[in-house]
Amino acid sequence: MQNELLEMQERARQLKATGDTAGALRIRKQLEEGLSWCGAEPLVRANNLNQIAFLEMRARNFAGAERAARGCLEIYGPVAREVAERIGTYKWMLAGVLAESQQFEEASRVAGEAIEIFAKNHGYDDGFVVDRRTDLEAMRNGQVREYIDVS
């Protein structure tokens, strides 16, 4: 079973890389069922859900992206350290999904939480953190734009 799941994961990566969003998404969702069924580690499931959120964003399915992004945090949040970079990444994905679906109030709150984690890990003056703060300001101003680069 484990080998099958690894093969599925690799196939999904290949499809994503070649731009076959629908194919990659289909496999990632099947993979999530398998990972859930076999009781995979929270990090493995959260990473897969984060990939699903990304692919759903690429397909412009904001509801599916939001479900997957929230799932990442539900699964991984309880086992992660408070300042874990991955939690910041998962929160940023959720914030981007929310902002692109024009749920700016919650997006701004979640983005702020992600930025705090990034800043603790990299410093407030780090270019990545500065860019995220610029994005947060755009969210607070209700700017509709691509917050998650899905190209």
N, C-alpha and C positions, 0 to 999 in steps of 0.2 A: 504493500500500500504506500509506504513512504517513497519508494522509487517512482511510483505513478504520480504522486503529488509533486515531486521534484521535476519530473518531466513536464507536467502541466505548467508549473511555474516557469520553466525555461521556454516553453512554447509561447506562453503569454508574453514574456519579455520580447521574444522575437517578433511577434505580431505587433506589439506596441511600437517597436523600433521601426518596423516597415510601414507604419501608419494604419494598420488594420485595427482600428479602435473597436469595432463591433466584435471581431473575432477575439481580441485580447480580453475584452470585457466578458464575453461569454465564458471563456476559460477561467478567468479570475473568479467569477461567480460560482462555477463548478468547484473550483479549488477551495473556495470558502466553505462550501458544504462539506467537502472532504476533511478540511482542517478542523472544522467544528465537530464533525462526527468522530474523528480519531483523537480529539482532545489535545490538539497542538498547543504549544506554548503561546502565551498571550502575545508576545512580541511577533511571532510568526503570523498569527492571525491579524494583528493590528497592521503589520506591514502590507499584508494582502488587501485589507480593507482600505488602506491609504491608496494603494494602486487602483482599487475600484473607484474610489472617490475621484482620483485624477482622470481616469478614463471616462467616468460619467460627466465630468466637467468638459472634457474634450468633445463629448457627444452632446453637450449643452443640456443634459438632463440634471437640472439642479436638485430636484427632489431625491433622485438616486444618489447623487454626490453627497448631499447632506446626510442621508441615512448612513452611508458608508463612513463619512468623516466622524459622525457622532459615535458610530460603532467602534472606531479606532480608540477613541477616548474611553468608552465604556469598558472595553476589554483590557487596554493597557494601563489606563490611569491608576487603578488600584494597586498595581505591582511596580509602578515606576517611582523613582525618586522625584521629589518635587521639582528639581531643576534639570531633569533629564532633557537633553536636547531633543530627543524624539517627541516628548510631550509638547515641546514648543512647536515642532514641525507639524504634529497632528493638529494642534490648536490653530496654527496658521492656515492649514488646509481648510479647517472648518470655517475660520473667519473669512477666507477668500470665497468659499462657496456661499456663505451667507451674504456677503457684500455683493457678489455678482447676481444674487437673486433678490437684491435690494432690501435685505433685512439688516439695515445699517446699524441699528442700535446694538443688537446682539453681536454683530460682526465686530464692532468697535471694542466691545468689552472683551471678547475672546482674543482679538488681535493684541490688545493691551497686555493680556496675560501671557501670550506667546512672546511678545517683545521683552517682557520682564525676564523670562527664562533665557532668551537669547542674550540679553544684556548681562545677566549674571555669568553666563558662560564666555562671552566674548568682549564685554565692555560696552558702555553706552556710545562710545565714539567709533566703534567698529563700523566699517562701510555697510555691511549687511544689515546691522541694527539700524543705522541711519536711514537706509532705504525702506526698511519695514516701518519706521516711524513716519516717513513720508506717506507710505501707503495708508497707515492708520489715520493720518490727517485727512486724506482723500475719503476714507470711509466715513469719518465723522462729518464731512461736508456732503455726504450723499452722492459722491461721484460714481457713476456707473462706468466701469472699465475692467480690463482683465487683470485681476489680482493674482491669479494663478496662471503662470505661463504654461499652456498646454500644447505648445507647438512641438 
